[in-house]
Amino acid sequence: MSYLRFDKTLMTNLEESLQREILRTNRSGAYHCSTIVDCNTRKYHGLLVIPIPEMDDENHVLLSSLDETVIQHGAEFNLGLHKYQGNNYSPNGHKYIREFEWEKVPTTIYRVGGVILKKEKLFVHHENRILIRYTLLEAHSATTLRLRPFLAFRSVRQYTHENSQASRDYQLVENGIKTCMYPGYPELFMQLNKKNEFHFQPDWYRGIEYPKEQERGYAFNEDLYVPGYFEVEIKKGESIVFSGGVSATSTRTLKTTFDKEVEVRAPRDSFYHCLVNAAHQFHNKQGERNYVLAGYPWFKCRARDMFISLPGLTLAIGELDEFHNAMKTASEALNDWMNERPSDAQVYEIEHPDVPLWAVWTLQQYAKMVGAKQCWEKYGQLLEDIMDYLTSGKHPNLFLHQNGLLYTNGNNKAVSWMNSTAGGRPVVARTGYLVEVNALWYNALMFVSKMMNEHGNAASAAPLEKLAEKVKPSFVETFLNEYGYLLDYVDGYMMDWSVRPNMIFTVAFDYSPLDTHQKKRVLDIVTKELLTPKGLRSLSPKSGGYNPNYVGPQNQRDYAYHQGTAWPWLAGFYFEAYLRIYKMSGLSFVERQLIGYEAEMNSHCVGSIPELFDGNPPFKGRGAVSFAMNVAEILRTLYILNKYNI
């Protein structure tokens, strides 16, 4: 039995099946995302969703969905499913689903009377092409398959509605058609591997609704254009492959292409392999540049997320080349920023003050997981450049004070990972000395000075060592309070006493200004007030403003984003901190905690981990369906556990 499998009982229960989503990507920015019953519930859902750089930096839904109809003896059985006004679902194709399983590719089995049809979907790597293979497993008489495409041709942030500007023109191509609804968009080629008939029957399907958008307080309905339908005869045991892409394909090779693509897919037969597959989906190759997307379906490549994610998404699973490729792009973007050069690298938020410090942490993981000597040979110059940039006070919003600590202004703009805003201002205005920024700073000073002493110029290490000696007592004096935990930020006489997870980094990092007793007290308070089965809360329930439920319209969600919601990526650092304190005796505790994340493999986005969770039971998954830092830190935790168990 497959690790990821849902039976008929769950699939036909829309309250359950519509909450579970699937994601396929081509590792070049394009994706397919929908629910496990192929009913789109978000405006971001679609069979073929691609970036179109010539238009903008957003993704665009070309092919929204493809309704299948099985025809026998003149009787039609439509396997599609859409939501319309008044909570009406049509044509209710989910009632024919017998099971869904996902080992290498998502596979749905339909049963209509004596007909058993298998549907498998995959995205061709580094090509804007979705392939769907239909196999007739059982049939007692002649069977026809009808495929009806629903077209959108719109940005993922907009909707399409019936209009006279949409082009109805199409042209016949090999075993299919090509069409384009609006100027500026690429042509959509829809082809089958077998001769078929295309029936031109243009129409708009009006009032299709997306309940996830309604939950989020957005507009939630649109009209989709259907140019007609394809009909093809299918025999028992025969497979027919549908291709939807932005270029023509040789239909004779579609079956072979599908088989080859399946062959290179890693199986999703365990918790670990699900996470590895999820990790691969964040890679985004654009020409010679390699990025890491922060999440799906709406995030781009963000600098902080990229640096935090890289060790877990690549090194922890033995994919060294992927690290080198992505780090090459990231370091180019960072160097361009530090040298005030224009950059064509599409790495967003590179200007945030903690980004260069996270870059140092990333390379520190490389030194530990690959080798310190190799790290210095490959990235030593970058480490020196970053430290020179910071110690010279060149960053426009990172100021080195006499006490050795780094100060940043976050009053008017969010400067840390807690970046939600409302009315153009940060919801959590963290400003001054930020606890995790200065924990990163002390760790960077110690790590780079050690690397210089052992592999570089020892004379250059002395100023960093001297600065670290100054930072250590200043950090303790500034952040450690009489209750044993760390203030979240300090700005003159303004001290934030909120119990937040940012203090955990001081315990997790290799180098900490705290002694063992101080670290244990911090860990104990984080465990007591912030730990959940789905990550660390962004704010303690005992602190003012606790708001654990990430629900409602945008403004309401902005105020909850970092005010009590739980974040799995923070748990990765918590587990590392826990093992630093308790060592071997902490292994069983960490292993038990991971059970909460394995449970996510069968819910929300199947085989991945969503962006965040409510901070209170039942800890429901929210936000982006698949989030890079979360997947990365759970993978890094598994790597650390494996090191202990060797």
N, C-alpha and C positions, 0 to 999 in steps of 0.2 A: 504494500500500500504506500502511496506517495506521502511524503512528509507534509506537503501542502495539498489538502484535499477537502472538498466540501460535498456533502451528499445532497440528494434531491430535497430532503426536508429543509435544509438551510437555504438552498438556492431558490426555492419557490416561496420562501418567506421574505418578502421585500423589506420588512423592517430589519432583517439581518443582512441580506445580501447587498442591499444598496449602501450599507455602511462600509463595505469592503471594496477596495479599489485595486487595480493592477496598473503597473507602470512598465513600459518598455522604452528604451532609448537607443539611439544609434551611435552614441558617444561623440556626436558632433553637434549636439544641441537640439536635434529633433526628437520627438517622443510620441508615443501612443499612451493614453491614459483614459480609463473608464472604470466602471464598476465590474464586478465579476459576472454580472448578468448582462453586460454591454448596454446598460441604460445610463446615458450621460447625466450626471447630477451637478456638474460644475461647468462654467463657461470655458474653463481650461481643458475640459475633456475633449477628446477627439481621436479618430483613428490615425490621422496624419497631421501632426502639428509641427511646424518647422520655423526656424528663423529665416527671415528674408532681409539680409543686411542692406540691400539696395533701398529698402523702404524705411526701416527703422531698426531699433535694437530689441524689438519685442518678438515673441513667437506668434505664429498665425495658424489658425485652424483652417485647413483646406477641406479635407474629407472628415466630416463630423462622425458619421456612422454608416454602416452598411447593413441593411435589413435583408435577411435571408427568408425565402419562402420555399417550402417543399411542396411540390405538386404531384399528386397521384390520382389517376382516374378522374381528372378534372377538379378534384378537391384541393383547396389551397390551405396550407398551414404556415402562417407567418411567424417566424421565430424572433422578430424584432421586439423592442420594448422602448417606449418613450413616455414621459410624463407630460400630461396636459392639464389645463385648468380644472379646478375642482377635485384635485387628487385623483384624476382619472389616468389610468395607465393603459396604453394601447400599443401594439396589438396583443400584449400579454404572452409573448413568446417564452417567458421564463417558466411557464407551467409545463413546457415540454423538456426542460433540462433534467437530465438524470443525474449528472455529476459534473464537478469541475475539479481538475487537478493540475498541478504545475510542478513538473520535475525539470524539464529543460525549457519547454515553452508552455504558455497557458493553453489549456486544452478543455474544451467544453463538449460534453456528450449530450445530444438531443435524442429523444425518442418520440416519434409520431406514429402511433399505430404500430405497423410492422417495420417502419423505417427507423434505423439508428444511424445518425449522422455525427461525425466527429469534426470539430472545428479547432484548428491550431493557428496561433498568430505569432509572428516575429517581426522585428525591425532589422533590416539589413545594416550591418555595421558600416558606419561612415558613409551612408547613402540615405537620401531622403526617400525611403521606400518601405512601405508596410506590405508584408506578404501574409495572406490568409489561405491555409490549406483545408479544403473540405474533403473528407473521406467518407464514402457511403459504406458503412460497415454491414448493414443488413437492409434488404428490400426484397419484396416478393413480386413486384411488378415494375413496369417502366416508371422511372422517376425523373422529374425535371427540377432543376435548382434555379430559382429566380433571385437575382441580387439587385437591390435597389439602393443606390448611393445617395446620401444626404450631404449636400455641400454647404459650406459656410463662407469661405474666403474672407476671413476677418481676423483682426487682432484678437488675442486671448483676453484683452481687456475691454472689448467692445462686443456688440451684438449685431446680427444682420436681420433685416426685416424685409418683407416683400417690397420690391421696388422695380421701377421700369428701366433702371440703368443696368441691372444685371444682364449680362449677355447670355442668350440661350444657344448661341452657336456652338457647334461641336464638329469634330472631324473624325472620320473613321481612321483607325490605325490598326496595326496587326492584332487581331483578336480583341479589339476593344475600341475605345474612343479617347480623344483628348478634348479638354474644354478649359475655359478660363472665364470666370464671372466678371472680373474687373481689370482695367488696365493697371499695369505695374506688378501684377501677380504673375508667378510662373504658371505655365500650363499644367494641368493635372491629367496624367495619363492613367487610365483604368483599363487593365488588360487581363485576360485569362490565358492559361496555357492551352486552351482547347477552343476550337471554333464555336462561336455562339451567336446569338441574335441580340442586337441592341434595339430595344423599342423606345423610340423618342416619344415621351409622354410628359412634357414639362409641367411642373406644378410646384406650388409652395405649400409646405406643411406648416401651419400657423399655430402659434401659441405653445410651442414646446417650452417646458419649464425646467429650471435647474434648482432643486430644493436647497442645495448647499449654498448657493448664492443668496437665496431668500433668508436662510439662517444667518448669514453674515451681513444682512441689512442692505444688500445691493439689489439693483434691478435683476430680474431672474427669468425673463422669457424672451424668446426670439422665434423667427420664422426661418426655416431651412429650405433650400431649393433642391428639388429632385428632378434631374433632367430626363429620367426614364428608368429603364431597368434592363438588365442582361438576363437572358434565359439560355440554359445549357443542359443538355441531357447528361445524366450521370448514372453509371452502372454500378451494381454491387461490387465492392472491392476497389473501385476506381477513386483516384484522388484528383481534385481540380484545384489549381492554385490561382488566386486572385492577387494582382499586383496593383498597388496605388502609389504612384511616385511622380516626381517632377520631370522625369525624362522617360523616353520610350525604353522598353526592355525587349530582349529577344524572348518571345514567349516559349520557344522550344527549350530554353534552359531554365525555366522557372522551377520545375520540379527538382532539378539538380542543385540550383541555388538554394532552395529551401532545405534540402538534405544537408548540404555543406554548412549552412548557417546553424542548423540544429546540432551538427557534429561538434562545433567549436563552443557550444554553450556548456557552461559548467552546471551540473545538476543542483537543484535546490532540495537536497535530501537531508539537510540538517540545519540547525540554528546557524552554525558557522558558515556553511556554504550559502545560505540565504543572505547573510551579511556581506560575504564576498561578492556575490552577484549584485547586491545593492550598491556596494562600493564602486563597482565598474560603471554603474549608470551615471555617476557624477562626473566622469571624465568627459571633457569636451575639447576635441581637437579641431582647430580652425587654421587651416594652412600649416605653417610651421610652428604655430603656437599651441600649447597645451594648457588648458585651464581645468579648474575644479569648480563645478557649479555648487552653490551653497545649498540648493535643494530644488525639488520639483513640487508643483509645476510652475512656480512664478519667479524663483530666485535666479539671479545672475551670479557671476564670479565675484565674490567679495573677498578682499585681501585678508582680513582677519580670519574668516571662515576657512579660506584656502590654507593658511599656515597651520591653523589648529587641526585641520582635517588630514593634511598630507601624511603624517606618520602612520595614522591608523588605516587610511585608505590604501596605502602602498607598502610601506616598510613592514607593517605588522603581518601582511599576507605575502611577503616575499617578492613584491613587484618593484624591484629597484629601478628598472628603466622608467617606469611610470613616475617615480619620485623625481628622477633626474630631469625628465621632460617637463613636468609641471614646475619644478623648482627653477628651471632655466627661464621660463616665462615670468614667474613671480619675481625672481631676482632682477630681471631686466626692468620690470615695472617699478620695483623698489629703488633701483639705482637711478632710473630716470627721475623719480620723485625727489630723491635726495640731492640730485644735481640740478634740479629745476629745469629739466629738459622735457619737451613735449613727448608724449608716449603714445604709440598706437596699440599698446597692449590693453585689452578690454578687462582690466582688473579694477573693480570699483572700490571706493572708500580707502584707497591706499594712503590718504592723508591723515587717517585717524592715528592719534598719538601712540596707541599701544601696538600698532602694526609692526614696526621694526623690532620691538621686543618679542613679539610672538614669532617673528622670523628667526631670531636667535634661539628661541625654545625649540623650534622645528629642527634646526641644525644640531641642537644638542641631542635630540632624539636620534638623529642620523648617526651622530658620533657613538651613541650607546648601542644602537641596533646594527650598525654596519662596521664602524671602527673609527676611533678618534683620529688616527693618522690619515685615513682616507678622507675624513671630513675636512681636516685642515688643508690637505692638498687640493681638494676640490672647491671648498667654500671658505677657506681661511681669509682670503682677501675681502670677501663680502662681510664676514664677521668683523674684521678690522674697520671697514668702511662704516658699518652701522654704529659701532662703538664710538668712532671718531665723530660721526654726525651727531650723536646724542650728547657726548661730553663737550662738544664745541658749541652746544646751544643753537644748532642750526634749524631744528624743527620749529615751525611757527607756533605750535601750541604744546610744547613740552619744554619746561624750564627747569634747569638744574639749579637748585638753591644751595645756600651755604651749608645746610645740614646734610647735604648729599642726596636728598630726596628729589623726585621729579614731580613737578607741579603742572597741572593742566587746567585750562578754563573750559568748564562744561556748562556754564549758566545758560547760554543761548543756543548751544548746539550739542546734541548727544555725542559724547566722545568715547564711550565704552561700548561693550557688547549690549548693555542695557540701553537700547537706542530708540525706544518708542517715543513718539512725539504727539502732542495734541495742540492744536492752534499754533503750530509752527515752533513750539517750545518743548524741551524734553519733559516727559512725564516724571522721570526720576533725574533731577538735575544734579548729577554727580560731578563735583568740581573740586579743584584743589589737589590735595594728595589722595589719590585713589589707591586703595589697598592692594588690588591685584597688579596695578601698574608698577608699584614700588616693590612688590614681591617679584615680579618679572625682572625688574631693574637689578635687584640684588643678585638674583640667580644668573642674569646675563653677565654682570661684572665678575662673578666668581668663575663661571664656566669659561668665558673668553680669556681671562687672565691665566687660568690653568692650561688652556690650549696653547696660549702663547709661550708659557714656560716650558711646555713639553715638546711642542712641535714647531714653534715659530721663533720670534724675537723676544727673549726673556726681558730685555730692557723695556719693551713696550708694555709688559705686564704690570710693572711696578705702579704706574699711576692708577690703573684699574683696581689693583689690590688695596692701595691706599684709600681710594674712594669707597670701596666695599667696607673697609674698616670704619669709615664715617657713617655709612648708610645703616649698618647693623644696629647700633644703639639708637640712632634717630628713628628708625622704623618702630622699634619696641616702644620708645617713649611716646611716639605720635599715635600709634594705632592700638596698642594693648591697653584695655581698660580693666578696672578692678573686678569685673565679673568674669574675666578669663577669656573673653572673645575679642575680636578685632573690630574697631570702628570701620565702617564701610568707606567713608571718605572724611577728610578733615580740611577745612578751609578757614584758617585763622581761628577765631573762637567758635566757628560753626563746626559741630561734630555730628555725624550721622550715627546714632546709636542703634539703628535698625539691624536686626540679625539677618544678614544676607550671605549667600554662598560664596561671595568673592574672596572671603578669608581662607577658603579651603586650599587655594593655590599655594599659600605660604607653607602649608604642611605637605603638599604633593610634590613640589619642586625639589630637585636634587640639592639645591643650596637654599637654606632658609635662615633669616635673621633670628628666628625663634629657637629656644633650646627645647629639648625633648619634652620636658614637663609642660611648657607653654603650648607646644604643638598638640599634645594630648588633650589639653583643656579645650582648645579650639575644635579639635575633632569631635570631642564629646558633645559640645553644644550644637555643632552642625548635625550630628547623628540624632540628637534629641529633638531638635526643632525644625530641621530642614529635610531630612531624609524621607523619601517615599519609595514605593516599589517601582516608580517610573522616573526617578531622578531626584535632584535636589530642588526644593522650592526656591524661588527667587526672593522670597520674603517669609519670615517666620509668622505663623498664625498669631503669635503674641505681640507682634509689632503693629504699630498703627498703619492703617491703610491696606491691610491684608485683603486681597481680592483674588481668590483661587480659581475662579471659573472663567475661562476664555471663551465667552459667548456673546451673542448680540451684535449690534451694528458696529461699524469700524471704530467709532469714538469710544464706545463702551469696552471694546476689546483692547484698544490702545492703553486704557487705564489699568487693565488687568494683566497686560503682557509680561511685566516684570514685577508684579505685586503679589506673587504667591503661586503662580504657575510653576510646574515642575519641568526641569530640563534634563534629559538623559545625558547629554555630553558632559555636564557638570559632575554626574555620577562617576564618569571615567576618572576624573581627577580625585574624587572622593575615594574611590577604590584604591587608587595609587597611594593616597595619603594613609588610608587604613592599613594597607600592607606595610608601609614604612614604619608605622607604630607597632603593629602586632605581628608582623612578619609571618612565619609559617602558621602560627596559631590563628591568623585571620583569613586563611584560605577558604575554609568551609563557609564562613559568613559571606564572603564576596561571591562565592559560587551560588549560594542560596539566593542572594540578591539578583543575580542574573536571570533567575527564573522569570521575574517580572517582565524582562525584555524579550525573552523567548516567546512568551504568550502573545506578544505583538505580531509575531510572524503570521498569525492566522486572522489578524484583524486590521482595521484601518487600511494602510497600503500593504497588501499581502507580501510578506518577505522582506519588509523594510521597517524603519522606525520613523514615526512622524516628528514634526518640529517640536512640539511641546505637549504637556498633559495638564489637565486640571490638577490643582494642588490638593484637592480633597477627594475622598472616595466617591465614585469608583475609578477615579484617575483616568478620565476619558481622553483619548488622543485628539489633538486639535492642530490647526494650522496647516502648513505644507505637508503633503502626504509622505514625503521622504526627505530627510534632512541629513546633510553630509556630516556635520560635526557629531551628531548622535551615533550614526553608524560607525564613524571612525573611532570614537572613544570606546565604544563597546568592543570593537575589534582590537584596539590597543590593550584593553583590559584582559581580553582572552590571551593576547600575546604575553603579557606580564604574568598571568596565572601559569601559562605553559612554562615560562622560565623558572618559576618556583617549583614546578612539578618535575622538572628534568632531573 
